[in-house]
């Protein structure tokens, strides 16, 4: 069983909040994005065995993409969609 406390991601959350606020996102959408990020981060830590998951945030005018990477060697084969 893993330790009970995930690594601190408050700095990343604050940066995400700041960037989305500057981009004009609504407060409720910012809160949703923060929650989704928190879930991804904790899942990577908890299930991937990574002490501090790497985070990549990409923002376009109407699209936010958050990627969280862990160190788990047991990753499934990537699936490539036939629909671009």
N, CA, C and O atoms as CSV, one atom per row, in Angstrom:
chain,resi,resn,atom,element,x,y,z
A,1,UNK,N,N,0.847,-1.189,0.000
A,1,UNK,CA,C,0.000,0.000,0.000
A,1,UNK,C,C,0.882,1.238,0.000
A,1,UNK,O,O,1.917,1.277,0.665
A,2,UNK,N,N,0.464,2.246,-0.749
A,2,UNK,CA,C,1.237,3.487,-0.851
A,2,UNK,C,C,1.020,4.367,0.376
A,2,UNK,O,O,0.044,4.220,1.112
A,3,UNK,N,N,1.950,5.275,0.568
A,3,UNK,CA,C,1.786,6.267,1.628
A,3,UNK,C,C,0.503,7.048,1.386
A,3,UNK,O,O,0.016,7.116,0.258
A,4,UNK,N,N,-0.035,7.626,2.429
A,4,UNK,CA,C,-1.337,8.294,2.336
A,4,UNK,C,C,-1.291,9.673,1.697
A,4,UNK,O,O,-2.317,10.155,1.217
A,5,UNK,N,N,-0.147,10.311,1.677
A,5,UNK,CA,C,-0.086,11.686,1.195
A,5,UNK,C,C,0.620,11.784,-0.150
A,5,UNK,O,O,1.817,11.511,-0.243
A,6,UNK,N,N,-0.118,12.174,-1.203
A,6,UNK,CA,C,0.530,12.354,-2.511
A,6,UNK,C,C,1.458,13.569,-2.466
A,6,UNK,O,O,1.343,14.400,-1.565
A,7,UNK,N,N,2.376,13.678,-3.432
A,7,UNK,CA,C,3.239,14.846,-3.470
A,7,UNK,C,C,2.419,16.116,-3.686
A,7,UNK,O,O,1.324,16.076,-4.248
A,8,UNK,N,N,2.952,17.213,-3.242
A,8,UNK,CA,C,2.260,18.499,-3.340
A,8,UNK,C,C,2.212,18.972,-4.796
A,8,UNK,O,O,3.243,19.076,-5.460
A,9,UNK,N,N,1.026,19.249,-5.269
A,9,UNK,CA,C,0.878,19.771,-6.628
A,9,UNK,C,C,0.226,21.147,-6.609
A,9,UNK,O,O,-0.299,21.596,-7.628
A,10,UNK,N,N,0.254,21.818,-5.465
A,10,UNK,CA,C,-0.412,23.115,-5.340
A,10,UNK,C,C,0.206,24.180,-6.253
A,10,UNK,O,O,-0.512,25.048,-6.751
A,11,UNK,N,N,1.517,24.129,-6.478
A,11,UNK,CA,C,2.151,25.115,-7.362
A,11,UNK,C,C,1.655,24.945,-8.800
A,11,UNK,O,O,1.419,25.930,-9.500
A,12,UNK,N,N,1.500,23.697,-9.234
A,12,UNK,CA,C,1.003,23.449,-10.591
A,12,UNK,C,C,-0.454,23.879,-10.694
A,12,UNK,O,O,-0.858,24.469,-11.696
A,13,UNK,N,N,-1.244,23.588,-9.668
A,13,UNK,CA,C,-2.649,24.023,-9.671
A,13,UNK,C,C,-2.744,25.534,-9.745
A,13,UNK,O,O,-3.566,26.069,-10.490
A,14,UNK,N,N,-1.909,26.231,-8.978
A,14,UNK,CA,C,-1.935,27.697,-8.971
A,14,UNK,C,C,-1.536,28.241,-10.337
A,14,UNK,O,O,-2.135,29.200,-10.822
A,15,UNK,N,N,-0.537,27.641,-10.952
A,15,UNK,CA,C,-0.108,28.083,-12.290
A,15,UNK,C,C,-1.208,27.827,-13.321
A,15,UNK,O,O,-1.481,28.678,-14.167
A,16,UNK,N,N,-1.834,26.656,-13.245
A,16,UNK,CA,C,-2.936,26.335,-14.148
A,16,UNK,C,C,-4.070,27.348,-13.981
A,16,UNK,O,O,-4.604,27.856,-14.966
A,17,UNK,N,N,-4.429,27.634,-12.745
A,17,UNK,CA,C,-5.489,28.603,-12.452
A,17,UNK,C,C,-5.129,29.974,-13.022
A,17,UNK,O,O,-5.973,30.630,-13.633
A,18,UNK,N,N,-3.893,30.410,-12.831
A,18,UNK,CA,C,-3.439,31.713,-13.314
A,18,UNK,C,C,-3.504,31.807,-14.846
A,18,UNK,O,O,-3.974,32.803,-15.396
A,19,UNK,N,N,-3.028,30.763,-15.516
A,19,UNK,CA,C,-3.019,30.753,-16.985
A,19,UNK,C,C,-4.447,30.775,-17.529
A,19,UNK,O,O,-4.744,31.517,-18.465
A,20,UNK,N,N,-5.316,29.974,-16.953
A,20,UNK,CA,C,-6.703,29.925,-17.432
A,20,UNK,C,C,-7.430,31.233,-17.140
A,20,UNK,O,O,-8.229,31.695,-17.953
A,21,UNK,N,N,-7.157,31.827,-15.987
A,21,UNK,CA,C,-7.773,33.121,-15.663
A,21,UNK,C,C,-7.320,34.185,-16.676
A,21,UNK,O,O,-8.133,34.961,-17.176
A,22,UNK,N,N,-6.011,34.209,-16.971
A,22,UNK,CA,C,-5.482,35.181,-17.940
A,22,UNK,C,C,-6.048,34.956,-19.341
A,22,UNK,O,O,-6.156,35.894,-20.131
A,23,UNK,N,N,-6.408,33.706,-19.644
A,23,UNK,CA,C,-6.977,33.387,-20.959
A,23,UNK,C,C,-8.475,33.680,-21.018
A,23,UNK,O,O,-9.100,33.500,-22.063
A,24,UNK,N,N,-9.054,34.130,-19.906
A,24,UNK,CA,C,-10.455,34.516,-19.898
A,24,UNK,C,C,-11.440,33.395,-19.624
A,24,UNK,O,O,-12.629,33.529,-19.915
A,25,UNK,N,N,-10.963,32.295,-19.069
A,25,UNK,CA,C,-11.860,31.181,-18.755
A,25,UNK,C,C,-12.772,31.549,-17.592
A,25,UNK,O,O,-12.375,32.290,-16.693
A,26,UNK,N,N,-13.998,31.027,-17.615
A,26,UNK,CA,C,-14.959,31.248,-16.537
A,26,UNK,C,C,-14.473,30.559,-15.257
A,26,UNK,O,O,-13.818,29.519,-15.331
A,27,UNK,N,N,-14.784,31.127,-14.087
A,27,UNK,CA,C,-14.348,30.524,-12.827
A,27,UNK,C,C,-14.793,29.070,-12.644
A,27,UNK,O,O,-14.041,28.259,-12.103
A,28,UNK,N,N,-16.014,28.733,-13.091
A,28,UNK,CA,C,-16.471,27.352,-12.927
A,28,UNK,C,C,-15.681,26.396,-13.821
A,28,UNK,O,O,-15.420,25.260,-13.427
A,29,UNK,N,N,-15.298,26.843,-15.016
A,29,UNK,CA,C,-14.489,26.010,-15.913
A,29,UNK,C,C,-13.077,25.837,-15.348
A,29,UNK,O,O,-12.480,24.768,-15.471
A,30,UNK,N,N,-12.549,26.898,-14.730
A,30,UNK,CA,C,-11.228,26.812,-14.100
A,30,UNK,C,C,-11.265,25.803,-12.958
A,30,UNK,O,O,-10.358,24.981,-12.825
A,31,UNK,N,N,-12.299,25.862,-12.142
A,31,UNK,CA,C,-12.434,24.913,-11.023
A,31,UNK,C,C,-12.520,23.478,-11.542
A,31,UNK,O,O,-11.917,22.573,-10.965
A,32,UNK,N,N,-13.266,23.269,-12.628
A,32,UNK,CA,C,-13.365,21.928,-13.223
A,32,UNK,C,C,-12.007,21.447,-13.736
A,32,UNK,O,O,-11.644,20.284,-13.560
A,33,UNK,N,N,-11.258,22.358,-14.374
A,33,UNK,CA,C,-9.937,21.996,-14.895
A,33,UNK,C,C,-8.988,21.641,-13.754
A,33,UNK,O,O,-8.218,20.687,-13.864
A,34,UNK,N,N,-9.038,22.396,-12.668
A,34,UNK,CA,C,-8.196,22.094,-11.505
A,34,UNK,C,C,-8.539,20.725,-10.912
A,34,UNK,O,O,-7.646,19.957,-10.554
A,35,UNK,N,N,-9.809,20.432,-10.813
A,35,UNK,CA,C,-10.235,19.143,-10.265
A,35,UNK,C,C,-9.782,17.997,-11.152
A,35,UNK,O,O,-9.278,16.988,-10.659
A,36,UNK,N,N,-9.958,18.145,-12.455
A,36,UNK,CA,C,-9.523,17.101,-13.392
A,36,UNK,C,C,-8.013,16.896,-13.301
A,36,UNK,O,O,-7.539,15.760,-13.288
A,37,UNK,N,N,-7.255,17.994,-13.238
A,37,UNK,CA,C,-5.803,17.883,-13.088
A,37,UNK,C,C,-5.452,17.135,-11.806
A,37,UNK,O,O,-4.620,16.228,-11.822
A,38,UNK,N,N,-6.083,17.511,-10.697
A,38,UNK,CA,C,-5.799,16.872,-9.409
A,38,UNK,C,C,-6.036,15.366,-9.486
A,38,UNK,O,O,-5.233,14.586,-8.974
A,39,UNK,N,N,-7.124,14.954,-10.118
A,39,UNK,CA,C,-7.429,13.529,-10.261
A,39,UNK,C,C,-6.365,12.815,-11.083
A,39,UNK,O,O,-5.913,11.735,-10.703
A,40,UNK,N,N,-5.959,13.403,-12.204
A,40,UNK,CA,C,-4.909,12.805,-13.038
A,40,UNK,C,C,-3.604,12.674,-12.265
A,40,UNK,O,O,-2.943,11.638,-12.321
A,41,UNK,N,N,-3.242,13.719,-11.552
A,41,UNK,CA,C,-1.986,13.746,-10.808
A,41,UNK,C,C,-1.966,12.671,-9.720
A,41,UNK,O,O,-1.002,11.915,-9.603
A,42,UNK,N,N,-3.027,12.610,-8.935
A,42,UNK,CA,C,-3.083,11.629,-7.847
A,42,UNK,C,C,-3.139,10.210,-8.396
A,42,UNK,O,O,-2.517,9.313,-7.828
A,43,UNK,N,N,-3.863,9.985,-9.479
A,43,UNK,CA,C,-3.902,8.649,-10.088
A,43,UNK,C,C,-2.526,8.222,-10.580
A,43,UNK,O,O,-2.134,7.070,-10.396
A,44,UNK,N,N,-1.787,9.142,-11.207
A,44,UNK,CA,C,-0.432,8.815,-11.673
A,44,UNK,C,C,0.467,8.475,-10.498
A,44,UNK,O,O,1.259,7.536,-10.570
A,45,UNK,N,N,0.349,9.222,-9.430
A,45,UNK,CA,C,1.146,8.960,-8.230
A,45,UNK,C,C,0.750,7.633,-7.588
A,45,UNK,O,O,1.603,6.808,-7.262
A,46,UNK,N,N,-0.548,7.445,-7.413
A,46,UNK,CA,C,-1.052,6.282,-6.688
A,46,UNK,C,C,-0.882,4.982,-7.458
A,46,UNK,O,O,-0.453,3.980,-6.885
A,47,UNK,N,N,-1.205,4.979,-8.728
A,47,UNK,CA,C,-1.207,3.736,-9.502
A,47,UNK,C,C,0.046,3.535,-10.342
A,47,UNK,O,O,0.340,2.412,-10.754
A,48,UNK,N,N,0.787,4.604,-10.601
A,48,UNK,CA,C,1.982,4.487,-11.422
A,48,UNK,C,C,3.260,4.354,-10.627
A,48,UNK,O,O,4.320,4.078,-11.190
A,49,UNK,N,N,3.170,4.550,-9.315
A,49,UNK,CA,C,4.346,4.406,-8.477
A,49,UNK,C,C,5.367,5.514,-8.653
A,49,UNK,O,O,6.544,5.319,-8.350
A,50,UNK,N,N,4.945,6.659,-9.131
A,50,UNK,CA,C,5.862,7.768,-9.380
A,50,UNK,C,C,5.840,8.715,-8.176
A,50,UNK,O,O,4.764,9.149,-7.763
A,51,UNK,N,N,7.000,9.043,-7.608
A,51,UNK,CA,C,7.002,9.934,-6.450
A,51,UNK,C,C,6.555,11.357,-6.778
A,51,UNK,O,O,6.001,12.043,-5.919
A,52,UNK,N,N,6.789,11.806,-8.005
A,52,UNK,CA,C,6.370,13.151,-8.423
A,52,UNK,C,C,6.081,13.121,-9.923
A,52,UNK,O,O,6.986,13.349,-10.726
A,53,UNK,N,N,4.832,12.844,-10.314
A,53,UNK,CA,C,4.495,12.758,-11.734
A,53,UNK,C,C,4.818,14.040,-12.504
A,53,UNK,O,O,4.656,15.146,-11.988
A,54,UNK,N,N,5.274,13.873,-13.737
A,54,UNK,CA,C,5.543,15.011,-14.617
A,54,UNK,C,C,4.224,15.519,-15.197
A,54,UNK,O,O,3.316,14.735,-15.472
A,55,UNK,N,N,4.128,16.818,-15.377
A,55,UNK,CA,C,2.896,17.445,-15.861
A,55,UNK,C,C,3.211,18.301,-17.080
A,55,UNK,O,O,4.184,19.055,-17.086
A,56,UNK,N,N,2.378,18.178,-18.111
A,56,UNK,CA,C,2.490,19.015,-19.301
A,56,UNK,C,C,1.125,19.631,-19.565
A,56,UNK,O,O,0.131,18.915,-19.690
A,57,UNK,N,N,1.072,20.946,-19.649
A,57,UNK,CA,C,-0.174,21.666,-19.895
A,57,UNK,C,C,-0.048,22.397,-21.222
A,57,UNK,O,O,0.928,23.108,-21.461
A,58,UNK,N,N,-1.039,22.216,-22.080
A,58,UNK,CA,C,-1.087,22.893,-23.371
A,58,UNK,C,C,-2.428,23.608,-23.467
A,58,UNK,O,O,-3.481,23.006,-23.260
A,59,UNK,N,N,-2.376,24.886,-23.779
A,59,UNK,CA,C,-3.600,25.682,-23.850
A,59,UNK,C,C,-3.702,26.344,-25.215
A,59,UNK,O,O,-2.782,27.018,-25.678
A,60,UNK,N,N,-4.845,26.128,-25.836
A,60,UNK,CA,C,-5.206,26.812,-27.084
A,60,UNK,C,C,-6.453,27.618,-26.779
A,60,UNK,O,O,-7.022,27.462,-25.699
A,61,UNK,N,N,-6.901,28.476,-27.689
A,61,UNK,CA,C,-8.034,29.346,-27.351
A,61,UNK,C,C,-9.256,28.628,-26.772
A,61,UNK,O,O,-9.874,29.141,-25.839
A,62,UNK,N,N,-9.611,27.483,-27.287
A,62,UNK,CA,C,-10.800,26.795,-26.783
A,62,UNK,C,C,-10.503,25.380,-26.306
A,62,UNK,O,O,-11.420,24.573,-26.155
A,63,UNK,N,N,-9.232,25.071,-26.066
A,63,UNK,CA,C,-8.864,23.703,-25.709
A,63,UNK,C,C,-7.771,23.700,-24.655
A,63,UNK,O,O,-6.762,24.394,-24.780
A,64,UNK,N,N,-7.989,22.914,-23.623
A,64,UNK,CA,C,-6.976,22.689,-22.596
A,64,UNK,C,C,-6.625,21.217,-22.622
A,64,UNK,O,O,-7.501,20.353,-22.609
A,65,UNK,N,N,-5.327,20.944,-22.659
A,65,UNK,CA,C,-4.879,19.555,-22.599
A,65,UNK,C,C,-3.879,19.446,-21.458
A,65,UNK,O,O,-2.898,20.187,-21.396
A,66,UNK,N,N,-4.148,18.505,-20.554
A,66,UNK,CA,C,-3.262,18.254,-19.432
A,66,UNK,C,C,-2.802,16.812,-19.525
A,66,UNK,O,O,-3.620,15.893,-19.585
A,67,UNK,N,N,-1.490,16.615,-19.535
A,67,UNK,CA,C,-0.917,15.270,-19.549
A,67,UNK,C,C,-0.117,15.085,-18.267
A,67,UNK,O,O,0.659,15.956,-17.871
A,68,UNK,N,N,-0.316,13.951,-17.633
A,68,UNK,CA,C,0.426,13.616,-16.428
A,68,UNK,C,C,1.096,12.278,-16.681
A,68,UNK,O,O,0.434,11.305,-17.042
A,69,UNK,N,N,2.405,12.228,-16.491
A,69,UNK,CA,C,3.177,11.024,-16.787
A,69,UNK,C,C,3.715,10.404,-15.507
A,69,UNK,O,O,4.149,11.104,-14.593
A,70,UNK,N,N,3.678,9.076,-15.460
A,70,UNK,CA,C,4.239,8.376,-14.308
A,70,UNK,C,C,5.386,7.482,-14.768
A,70,UNK,O,O,5.715,7.440,-15.954
A,71,UNK,N,N,5.983,6.777,-13.830
A,71,UNK,CA,C,7.124,5.912,-14.116
A,71,UNK,C,C,6.755,4.443,-14.254
A,71,UNK,O,O,7.637,3.583,-14.254
A,72,UNK,N,N,5.478,4.145,-14.371
A,72,UNK,CA,C,5.037,2.751,-14.394
A,72,UNK,C,C,5.556,2.049,-15.656
A,72,UNK,O,O,5.288,2.502,-16.769
A,73,UNK,N,N,6.297,0.948,-15.486
A,73,UNK,CA,C,6.802,0.233,-16.658
A,73,UNK,C,C,5.749,-0.659,-17.310
A,73,UNK,O,O,5.974,-1.164,-18.410
A,74,UNK,N,N,4.618,-0.862,-16.663
A,74,UNK,CA,C,3.583,-1.777,-17.153
A,74,UNK,C,C,2.501,-1.047,-17.928
A,74,UNK,O,O,1.312,-1.238,-17.672
A,75,UNK,N,N,2.905,-0.220,-18.866
A,75,UNK,CA,C,1.932,0.529,-19.647
A,75,UNK,C,C,1.360,-0.335,-20.760
A,75,UNK,O,O,2.071,-1.157,-21.338
A,76,UNK,N,N,0.090,-0.154,-21.061
A,76,UNK,CA,C,-0.479,-0.882,-22.197
A,76,UNK,C,C,0.078,-0.331,-23.499
A,76,UNK,O,O,0.608,0.779,-23.539
A,77,UNK,N,N,-0.045,-1.103,-24.546
A,77,UNK,CA,C,0.371,-0.644,-25.869
A,77,UNK,C,C,-0.505,0.545,-26.264
A,77,UNK,O,O,-1.719,0.510,-26.063
A,78,UNK,N,N,0.099,1.594,-26.823
A,78,UNK,CA,C,-0.716,2.737,-27.253
A,78,UNK,C,C,-1.683,2.345,-28.353
A,78,UNK,O,O,-1.358,1.543,-29.228
A,79,UNK,N,N,-2.869,2.919,-28.297
A,79,UNK,CA,C,-3.859,2.683,-29.339
A,79,UNK,C,C,-3.869,3.863,-30.277
A,79,UNK,O,O,-3.896,5.012,-29.838
A,80,UNK,N,N,-3.846,3.593,-31.548
A,80,UNK,CA,C,-3.890,4.644,-32.553
A,80,UNK,C,C,-5.273,4.625,-33.179
A,80,UNK,O,O,-5.719,3.614,-33.720
A,81,UNK,N,N,-5.936,5.758,-33.092
A,81,UNK,CA,C,-7.280,5.866,-33.625
A,81,UNK,C,C,-7.257,5.899,-35.147
A,81,UNK,O,O,-6.375,6.509,-35.752
A,82,UNK,N,N,-8.230,5.241,-35.756
A,82,UNK,CA,C,-8.359,5.271,-37.214
A,82,UNK,C,C,-8.975,6.598,-37.652
A,82,UNK,O,O,-8.887,6.972,-38.821
A,83,UNK,N,N,-9.601,7.310,-36.707
A,83,UNK,CA,C,-10.240,8.580,-37.019
A,83,UNK,C,C,-9.320,9.718,-36.578
A,83,UNK,O,O,-9.147,9.937,-35.379
A,84,UNK,N,N,-8.730,10.440,-37.524
A,84,UNK,CA,C,-7.815,11.515,-37.134
A,84,UNK,C,C,-8.558,12.633,-36.460
A,84,UNK,O,O,-7.950,13.627,-36.062
